Amino acid sequence: MSDSSSSPMAWLLIATTLTLLTIPGVALFYAGMVRRKNVLNTLALPLLALVLVSFCWLVGAGAVDLGVGSGSLADLGLGGTPLRRVSLVLSGALALALVAGGIVERTRCSFFLLFGLCWVLLVYGPLAHSLWGGGWLVSIGSLDFAGGAVVHVSAGVTALVAAILIGPRKGYGRTEMRPNNLPLSVCGAGLMWVGWCGFASGQGSGSMATVTGAFLAIQASAAAAALAWTAVEWVQREKPTVLGTVSGGVAGLVAIAPAAGYVGPLSALVIGIGAGGLCYMVVNFVKPILGYDDSLDVFGMHAVGGTWGMIATGLFASTAVNPDGSDGLFYGYPYQFFVQCVAVLAVWVFAGGMTYLLVKGLSAVLCPRVDVEAEIMGLDLTQHGEKGYSN
């Protein structure tokens, strides 16, 4: 898209606005799945991620150069392509908001903010440069249209490592931890679904034909994943749950993110079906076997879904679908498959290793979790001095 054209500029503005919806969407989706005593805290962490990342980028944008300009404040807000820079900021905020879902119900707000600041600068920034800003993964031909690796794999792996290091919630595996308000989660998933149309189709620099194709791919993948999750759950548990259906939809949104602008609707359906089935298996079978307490299944949904999406991009990306790929963007199978696997492995290792170092290092300065009494009382009261529910 050319920023000098009014039509593409109008779409970029709409897409950026839609992208912003994903943050409150994540907040609501997560808040409905925690216990009543932690609702406000769970709402707060994604919103704090948004304001923290936005503030840091505005004040110190030069510290993180994503390779799309000088990284200066002028480039972010005035010169160059400001809407694309804002989109990168929102993508970073989304990634950090997702990380919060893996460690809610026991993590201090102060630790989350300190960790989030370091993580965005030292993990998200370098990964965004590597896959979106002309870094080494781009140079070998890796594709990530809208954050399958940069946002979802990095956030999912980070959430897993942080959850293991911080430790499980008190009573995890022994006491029931039912969602407090599933209608809230459905509303959040709906906002995420709408926001994804901007997040995934507004990231690339392709033509409006590519954007239209990305829209179609997003809907196909999300619908297929929701049906796949529902079907598997129906067979296994004899009843389809609403939470399962919206979880499947989210898994499909995650998986199509890296591929949205590069695949056709039939390929998107395959990607969605794979995402629904794989994520269901990890969340319902792998997680209980391994015993880690990823509170809201960020790893099972985002790391697994994003990994599958990146690999599937290597299988299905086609210049026949994306006319912007005719200049050598795609290398074709099997090389494209190979570089997609390299990108996924690199993100897993880098995000996991850096998260381990950050949590360990920052824990020496600030305790990452609240004390037992505060956890029992609930983080709404102990961290915010408020109650999400009157009783």
Legacy VTK file of the C-alpha trace (Angstrom):
# vtk DataFile Version 3.0
C-alpha trace
ASCII
DATASET POLYDATA
POINTS 391 float
0.000 0.000 0.000
1.153 3.513 -0.676
0.689 6.026 2.105
0.248 8.715 -0.554
-3.012 7.122 -1.663
-6.122 8.172 0.260
-7.809 4.768 -0.047
-4.932 2.715 1.407
-4.415 5.356 4.086
-8.065 5.145 5.034
-7.795 1.364 5.285
-4.651 1.601 7.418
-6.481 3.913 9.803
-9.434 1.525 10.009
-7.140 -1.480 10.421
-5.187 0.204 13.206
-8.426 1.072 15.007
-9.628 -2.514 14.657
-6.290 -3.762 15.971
-6.813 -1.702 19.097
-9.972 -3.736 19.802
-7.904 -6.869 20.355
-6.552 -5.535 23.678
-9.918 -5.051 25.444
-10.979 -8.255 23.714
-8.161 -10.179 25.377
-8.921 -8.475 28.700
-12.589 -9.511 28.618
-11.850 -12.988 27.275
-9.428 -13.634 30.120
-11.468 -11.916 32.841
-14.418 -14.208 32.263
-12.285 -17.311 32.829
-10.704 -16.502 36.190
-12.244 -16.687 39.664
-14.469 -13.842 40.887
-11.850 -12.505 43.280
-9.373 -11.884 40.445
-11.575 -10.379 37.725
-10.390 -6.777 37.994
-6.748 -7.774 38.175
-7.126 -9.899 35.056
-8.794 -7.015 33.254
-6.082 -4.662 34.431
-3.012 -6.530 33.201
-3.789 -6.389 29.432
-4.803 -2.741 29.740
-1.597 -1.993 31.645
0.289 -3.763 28.859
-1.301 -1.399 26.342
-0.482 1.791 28.217
3.000 0.618 29.184
4.046 -0.312 25.657
2.464 2.797 24.160
4.172 5.083 26.672
7.565 3.429 26.275
7.412 3.664 22.492
6.408 7.314 22.583
9.083 8.311 25.072
11.944 6.045 24.063
11.188 4.807 20.563
14.797 5.260 19.552
15.835 2.479 21.914
14.144 -0.149 19.786
14.649 0.119 16.034
12.417 -2.332 14.224
14.145 -1.673 10.943
11.217 0.238 9.428
12.782 3.638 9.950
15.102 5.379 12.330
12.979 4.382 15.296
12.811 8.018 16.333
9.829 9.744 17.854
9.387 11.706 14.619
9.100 8.497 12.605
6.645 7.053 15.112
4.225 9.924 15.146
4.908 12.251 12.248
7.212 11.158 9.455
7.488 7.979 7.413
4.486 5.658 7.833
3.177 6.424 11.338
0.151 4.125 11.202
2.344 1.111 10.534
4.499 2.076 13.507
1.430 2.406 15.687
0.376 -1.041 14.469
3.742 -2.419 15.598
3.216 -0.819 19.007
-0.222 -2.382 19.323
1.174 -5.762 18.277
3.722 -5.524 21.078
1.003 -4.582 23.544
-1.088 -7.541 22.370
1.826 -9.928 22.834
2.423 -8.704 26.388
-1.312 -8.844 27.155
-1.311 -12.492 26.083
1.657 -13.243 28.347
-0.422 -11.982 31.276
-2.925 -14.780 30.696
-0.368 -17.415 31.621
0.522 -15.928 35.009
-2.694 -14.333 36.301
-4.150 -14.990 39.768
-0.779 -14.974 41.535
1.507 -12.350 39.976
2.238 -8.887 41.398
1.285 -5.944 39.192
4.633 -4.310 39.909
6.532 -7.369 38.735
4.399 -7.667 35.609
5.103 -4.050 34.669
8.849 -4.376 35.256
9.024 -7.672 33.411
6.813 -6.324 30.608
9.059 -3.332 30.043
12.147 -5.512 29.764
10.389 -8.158 27.677
9.112 -5.737 25.051
12.541 -4.146 24.679
14.623 -7.319 24.764
12.341 -9.985 23.282
9.533 -8.505 21.204
11.670 -5.756 19.658
14.421 -8.031 18.318
11.889 -10.594 17.078
9.860 -7.920 15.287
13.037 -6.686 13.622
14.035 -10.219 12.630
10.736 -11.061 10.924
9.239 -7.693 9.997
12.094 -5.219 9.827
14.667 -6.719 7.486
16.452 -8.910 10.041
18.109 -12.256 9.475
14.929 -14.330 9.388
13.530 -12.122 6.638
16.822 -12.347 4.762
16.574 -16.143 4.556
12.962 -15.928 3.334
10.841 -16.517 6.452
7.239 -15.294 6.244
5.093 -13.973 9.077
2.275 -11.880 7.682
0.757 -10.736 10.970
2.572 -12.064 13.983
2.236 -15.823 14.123
5.771 -16.024 15.474
6.469 -12.431 16.523
3.334 -12.146 18.665
1.813 -15.561 19.342
4.688 -18.025 19.514
6.798 -15.567 21.517
3.941 -14.793 23.912
2.962 -18.449 24.331
6.497 -19.647 25.033
7.080 -16.705 27.365
3.878 -17.454 29.271
4.880 -21.092 29.737
8.393 -20.326 30.988
7.166 -17.546 33.286
4.339 -19.712 34.664
6.744 -22.536 35.491
9.288 -20.230 37.144
6.705 -18.249 39.137
4.997 -21.446 40.194
1.403 -22.707 40.166
-1.551 -21.052 41.827
-2.291 -22.169 45.366
-4.469 -25.282 45.196
-3.895 -25.831 41.478
-4.814 -29.397 40.586
-6.550 -29.925 43.928
-9.286 -27.294 44.042
-11.780 -26.342 41.351
-11.044 -23.100 39.525
-14.151 -22.525 37.421
-14.665 -19.518 35.124
-16.703 -16.785 36.786
-18.488 -15.294 33.766
-18.447 -17.068 30.420
-20.645 -14.464 28.668
-17.825 -12.001 29.378
-15.379 -14.346 27.667
-17.664 -14.720 24.652
-17.855 -10.927 24.314
-14.080 -10.723 24.555
-13.609 -13.385 21.903
-16.026 -11.488 19.654
-13.978 -8.310 19.989
-10.814 -10.261 19.232
-12.429 -11.796 16.141
-13.427 -8.371 14.804
-10.087 -6.850 15.759
-8.217 -9.617 13.978
-9.550 -8.384 10.658
-7.515 -5.242 11.202
-4.634 -6.894 13.010
-4.014 -9.579 10.390
-5.088 -7.885 7.179
-3.649 -4.469 7.986
-0.105 -5.580 8.725
1.242 -6.231 5.264
2.228 -3.792 2.523
0.379 -5.613 -0.252
-2.456 -4.597 -2.532
-6.111 -4.360 -1.610
-6.549 -7.741 -3.333
-4.165 -9.201 -0.756
-6.070 -7.502 2.067
-9.358 -8.923 0.768
-7.846 -12.386 0.553
-6.527 -12.052 4.101
-10.023 -11.167 5.322
-11.426 -14.309 3.737
-8.618 -16.485 5.089
-9.137 -15.144 8.618
-12.838 -15.978 8.604
-12.307 -19.408 7.052
-9.629 -20.426 9.534
-11.467 -19.167 12.617
-14.725 -20.839 11.600
-13.025 -24.141 10.760
-11.079 -24.175 14.018
-14.177 -23.401 16.073
-16.034 -26.280 14.405
-13.073 -28.645 14.792
-12.688 -27.897 18.516
-16.443 -28.227 19.037
-16.592 -31.530 17.180
-13.691 -33.091 19.064
-15.061 -31.904 22.399
-18.551 -33.150 21.530
-17.206 -36.604 20.743
-15.042 -36.769 23.848
-17.331 -35.144 26.417
-20.723 -35.737 24.785
-21.557 -32.014 25.015
-20.195 -29.013 23.133
-19.276 -26.110 25.419
-19.542 -22.445 24.522
-16.057 -21.865 25.914
-14.762 -24.619 23.658
-16.318 -23.063 20.571
-14.883 -19.596 21.211
-11.536 -21.117 22.198
-11.453 -22.933 18.877
-12.219 -19.682 17.090
-9.332 -17.958 18.844
-7.021 -20.854 17.952
-7.984 -20.419 14.301
-7.295 -16.683 14.466
-3.867 -17.364 15.921
-2.950 -19.995 13.346
-3.951 -17.909 10.327
-2.002 -14.841 11.467
1.289 -15.753 9.735
-0.436 -17.063 6.612
-3.407 -14.731 6.093
-2.009 -12.848 3.120
-0.352 -15.829 1.482
-2.971 -18.609 1.338
-6.341 -19.232 -0.266
-9.610 -20.090 1.514
-9.220 -23.877 1.145
-5.753 -23.765 2.680
-7.125 -21.516 5.422
-9.770 -24.138 6.193
-7.062 -26.791 6.566
-5.033 -24.481 8.807
-8.103 -23.815 10.949
-9.025 -27.480 11.313
-5.453 -28.298 12.309
-5.383 -25.470 14.837
-8.654 -26.500 16.459
-7.585 -30.112 16.827
-3.979 -29.473 17.924
-4.805 -26.779 20.458
-7.608 -28.866 21.927
-5.259 -31.793 22.427
-2.555 -29.707 24.094
-4.961 -27.866 26.398
-6.952 -30.938 27.440
-4.357 -33.722 27.400
-0.763 -32.475 27.270
-1.213 -29.802 29.944
-2.733 -32.159 32.577
-0.033 -34.756 31.899
2.835 -32.280 32.292
1.158 -30.434 35.168
2.238 -26.861 34.423
-0.094 -24.051 35.517
-0.517 -21.861 32.458
-3.589 -20.171 33.931
-5.518 -19.413 30.723
-3.768 -21.748 28.274
-1.674 -19.146 26.497
0.902 -21.755 25.575
-1.642 -24.296 24.339
-3.522 -21.709 22.277
-0.884 -19.272 21.076
2.462 -21.069 21.024
0.940 -24.234 19.571
-1.458 -22.433 17.233
1.218 -19.988 16.100
3.744 -22.757 15.516
1.276 -24.716 13.407
0.389 -21.569 11.473
4.027 -20.757 10.711
4.730 -24.298 9.508
1.502 -24.388 7.485
2.562 -21.138 5.809
5.568 -23.023 4.482
3.256 -25.667 3.089
0.515 -23.514 1.549
1.937 -20.051 0.708
1.476 -19.410 -2.998
2.162 -16.673 -5.525
-1.073 -17.731 -7.216
-2.907 -16.390 -4.164
-0.747 -13.365 -3.438
0.238 -11.424 -6.570
2.688 -9.412 -4.464
4.710 -12.597 -4.054
5.680 -12.756 -7.715
8.809 -10.671 -7.076
10.514 -13.510 -5.210
8.768 -13.216 -1.850
8.014 -16.938 -1.832
10.672 -19.570 -2.360
8.315 -22.506 -2.683
8.274 -25.934 -1.088
10.481 -27.429 0.323
12.718 -24.411 1.003
9.862 -22.257 2.316
8.863 -25.028 4.694
12.453 -25.265 5.896
12.850 -21.537 6.637
9.487 -21.441 8.399
10.695 -24.212 10.702
13.945 -22.319 11.282
11.976 -19.195 12.242
9.775 -21.103 14.677
12.742 -22.797 16.318
14.592 -19.482 16.613
11.610 -17.787 18.255
11.078 -20.672 20.689
14.712 -20.661 21.766
15.121 -16.893 21.932
11.823 -16.108 23.680
12.171 -19.011 26.101
15.813 -18.336 26.939
15.374 -14.596 27.385
12.249 -15.074 29.506
14.123 -17.475 31.780
16.923 -14.942 32.259
14.525 -12.033 32.793
12.334 -13.786 35.358
15.339 -15.125 37.256
17.145 -11.797 37.178
14.160 -9.638 38.107
13.111 -12.059 40.863
16.318 -11.138 42.665
15.056 -7.545 42.799
11.292 -8.006 43.192
9.262 -11.039 44.251
7.150 -12.064 41.250
4.130 -13.376 43.118
1.878 -12.203 45.915
2.025 -13.894 49.314
-0.279 -16.761 50.209
-2.704 -14.634 52.216
-3.113 -12.161 49.363
-3.662 -14.958 46.866
-6.366 -16.493 49.026
-8.077 -13.134 49.526
-7.877 -12.326 45.832
-5.790 -9.947 43.773
-8.640 -7.490 43.172
-8.516 -6.419 46.807
-4.862 -6.957 47.584
-3.407 -5.469 44.395
-6.010 -2.812 43.539
-8.082 -2.199 46.660
-11.264 -2.864 44.699
-13.836 -5.608 44.246
-15.090 -6.707 40.864
-18.269 -8.148 42.380
-20.331 -6.804 45.287
-20.486 -10.178 47.050
LINES 1 392
391 0 1 2 3 4 5 6 7 8 9 10 11 12 13 14 15 16 17 18 19 20 21 22 23 24 25 26 27 28 29 30 31 32 33 34 35 36 37 38 39 40 41 42 43 44 45 46 47 48 49 50 51 52 53 54 55 56 57 58 59 60 61 62 63 64 65 66 67 68 69 70 71 72 73 74 75 76 77 78 79 80 81 82 83 84 85 86 87 88 89 90 91 92 93 94 95 96 97 98 99 100 101 102 103 104 105 106 107 108 109 110 111 112 113 114 115 116 117 118 119 120 121 122 123 124 125 126 127 128 129 130 131 132 133 134 135 136 137 138 139 140 141 142 143 144 145 146 147 148 149 150 151 152 153 154 155 156 157 158 159 160 161 162 163 164 165 166 167 168 169 170 171 172 173 174 175 176 177 178 179 180 181 182 183 184 185 186 187 188 189 190 191 192 193 194 195 196 197 198 199 200 201 202 203 204 205 206 207 208 209 210 211 212 213 214 215 216 217 218 219 220 221 222 223 224 225 226 227 228 229 230 231 232 233 234 235 236 237 238 239 240 241 242 243 244 245 246 247 248 249 250 251 252 253 254 255 256 257 258 259 260 261 262 263 264 265 266 267 268 269 270 271 272 273 274 275 276 277 278 279 280 281 282 283 284 285 286 287 288 289 290 291 292 293 294 295 296 297 298 299 300 301 302 303 304 305 306 307 308 309 310 311 312 313 314 315 316 317 318 319 320 321 322 323 324 325 326 327 328 329 330 331 332 333 334 335 336 337 338 339 340 341 342 343 344 345 346 347 348 349 350 351 352 353 354 355 356 357 358 359 360 361 362 363 364 365 366 367 368 369 370 371 372 373 374 375 376 377 378 379 380 381 382 383 384 385 386 387 388 389 390
